[in-house]
Amino acid sequence: MIGGDVPARTYRVYFARAVDELPRTEVLARGRALAAQLRKSGVTLVDPVAAWDARSARSGPADLISSDLSLLGTCHAVLMDMTIPDRNYVGCVCELVYAHLWGIPSVVWVGTTGFERRPWLRHHAAAVVRTETEAVARLLALLPRR
């Protein structure tokens, strides 16, 4: 069950996407835009990139990953953008597996990458769709409304 008896306004959704070697300003802007869209439906987006501070960035990968997983564990669902062709989504795949093992459903959108054919992705995600619009709709359908 997602969220138990938690009111819809408190649903937290973790946003996973490509980060490495991308301009931080663009990555953060994408998170803010998605957060604004979800807020209209009473959902709080949890953006691990926005949560990183200078200290965590300097402290090394183990602390960064620990911080991200701590945030993931507080969420009711995951939205994941895997739309960059030929990208190795190492971090996203790890987050997807943790979410699956912890019973947190993930909705992944893949664009035109062809990733929707990958059996490991289909197994670990609650839904794999083509567009962000479809992903948000599937996510909202997963979250029980009262």
N, C-alpha and C positions, 0 to 999 in steps of 0.2 A: 504494500500500500504506500502511496506517495503522500507524505505530509501528515498522515494520520488525521487528527482533529484540528490541525492548524488552519486558521483562517487564510483564505486565498491571498490576502494582502501580505502575508509573511512568506510566501513561496520564494525560495532562493534558487536561482539557476546559474550554474557555473558556465562561463564562456571560454571554450578552448578553441585555439586557432594557431596558425603559423605565427611565429614570433621571431625566431632566430634570423639574423641578417636582413630584417625588414626595418624600415624607419620607425622608431618608437612612437613618433608623433602620429603616424598613420595608424599604427596598431591601437594606440589609445583612442584615437578619434573613432575608429570602428567600434570599439567597445562602448563609447559614450552614445553613439547613434543607436546601437542595439538596445542599450539600457533605456533610452528615452522611449523607444518603441514598446518595450515590454512593460514599462511603468504604466502605460495606458491601460494595460490589462491587470494591473495590480501585482506584477511580478518584479522582484528585485534581481537585477543581474549582478552576479559576483564575477568581477574581472580580476583574475590573479595578476595580470600585468600592472594594473592600476595600484594593486596592493604592494607591489615591490617598491621598496625605498632604497636609498643609497646604501644603507647598511646591508640589506639582504643581497644586493647586487655585488657587493665587495666580499661577502662572507663565503662565497663559493657555491657550487652546484648543489651540494647536499642540503644546505640550509634553504636554498631557493625551492628545491623540490619538496622538502618537508613543509615549507610554508604553503605551497600550492596544494599539496595533498590535504593539509589541515583545512584549507578553505573548501576544497571539494567535499570533504566529509560533512560539512555543514549545509550542503545543498540538497534540494529535492529532485533536481534533474540537471542535465547537461545539454547545452547547445554547442555543437562543434562544426566549425567551418573548415572543410577540407577541399577547397575549390581550386587550389593552385596545381596545375598539371605537373607531373613528374617531380613532385615534392615528396620527400621522405618525412612523414608526419610522426617522428619518433615520440616527441612529448605528448602529442594528442593521442596516439595509440596507447601509450602507457596510461594516460588519464582515463581513456575509454575502458581499459581492462580493470583498473581500480574501481571505477564507477560500477561496472558490471558485477564485480565480485562483492561490492558493498550494497548491491540492490538499488543503485541509483540509475534510472533510465536515461539514456543518451539519445538525442536526435541529431543526426549528422546530415549536413548538406554537402554535396560533392560537385555541383556544377556539371561540367562536361568532361570530367576526368575519367569516367568509366569505373571509378572506385566502387560504385554500387554493385558491381559484379563480384567483388571480393568476399568470399565466404566468411572469413574471420571478422570482417567489418560487419557484415549482416548479422552474424551470430551475437556479437557483443553490443550492438546498438539496438535500441527499441524501434528505431525507424531510420532508414537511409533514403533521403529524397534529393532532388536536384537543386532546388532553390531555397534561399533564405525564407522567402514567404511561406513555402510549404513547410519548412522546418518549424517556424514559429507557430503555424496553425497546428501541426502535429503535437508540438510541445504543450500548447494550451489545452488540447484535447486530452493529454495525459494527466493534467492537473485537475483533480476533482473540484468542481464548483459547488458552492453551498447556496 
